[in-house]
Amino acid sequence: MRHWIKGMPAATPPYGEMVVGPDGRLQRLEQSGWTLTYSDYRRHDEWILPGKIRGTNGDVGFTLVIGRWQPGPDREADAP
């Protein structure tokens, strides 16, 4: 999930569909039974990260709204 939150597919398992916009940012991803849509990208330091992620898996869904990004202590290891 940490990759998904940063607007990237996880390394495994393989993803089914990935839609990237003309700006190179992930718009839609299908992986592990989930369909994720990304929007409201914003710059945080040297990264551009999603501000909203919607996910659905069958009857289950969520909307994650990220108001502020704050890197953890191991900033380099978590870089997108």
C-alpha positions in Angstrom: 0.0 0.0 0.0 2.9 2.4 0.6 3.6 2.5 -3.2 -0.1 3.1 -4.0 -0.2 6.0 -1.6 2.7 7.6 -3.5 1.0 7.1 -6.9 3.0 4.1 -8.0 2.1 0.4 -8.6 3.6 -2.1 -6.1 6.4 -4.3 -7.5 4.3 -7.4 -6.9 1.9 -8.8 -7.8 1.7 -7.7 -11.4 -0.8 -5.0 -12.1 -3.7 -5.5 -14.5 -4.2 -2.0 -15.9 -2.4 1.3 -15.5 -3.5 4.6 -17.0 -1.1 7.4 -17.0 -2.1 10.9 -18.0 -0.3 13.1 -20.5 1.6 14.7 -17.6 3.1 11.3 -16.7 1.1 11.0 -13.4 -0.8 7.8 -12.5 -4.6 8.3 -13.0 -5.9 4.7 -12.6 -4.4 1.4 -11.4 -5.8 -2.1 -11.1 -3.8 -4.3 -8.8 -4.5 -7.1 -6.2 -8.3 -6.8 -6.9 -8.3 -3.1 -6.2 -9.2 -0.3 -8.7 -7.5 2.9 -7.6 -8.0 6.4 -9.1 -5.7 9.3 -8.4 -6.3 13.0 -8.4 -5.3 16.4 -6.9 -1.5 15.9 -7.3 0.6 18.5 -5.5 4.3 19.2 -5.2 5.9 18.3 -1.9 9.6 19.2 -1.9 11.0 17.5 -4.9 8.1 15.0 -5.3 4.7 15.4 -6.9 2.3 13.3 -4.9 -1.5 12.5 -5.0 -3.8 14.4 -2.8 -6.8 12.1 -3.3 -7.0 8.4 -3.9 -10.2 6.4 -4.4 -10.2 2.7 -4.2 -12.8 0.0 -4.8 -12.6 -3.8 -4.4 -16.0 -5.4 -5.0 -18.5 -3.9 -2.4 -15.7 -2.3 -0.4 -14.4 1.2 -1.1 -12.5 4.1 0.4 -11.5 7.7 -0.3 -8.2 8.8 1.1 -7.7 12.6 1.2 -4.1 13.6 2.0 -4.0 17.1 3.5 -0.3 17.3 4.2 2.6 15.1 3.3 5.3 14.7 5.9 8.3 12.5 5.3 9.4 10.1 7.9 12.9 9.7 9.4 14.1 7.5 6.5 13.3 10.0 3.8 15.6 8.6 1.1 14.4 5.0 1.4 10.7 6.1 1.0 11.3 8.5 -2.0 9.1 7.7 -5.0 
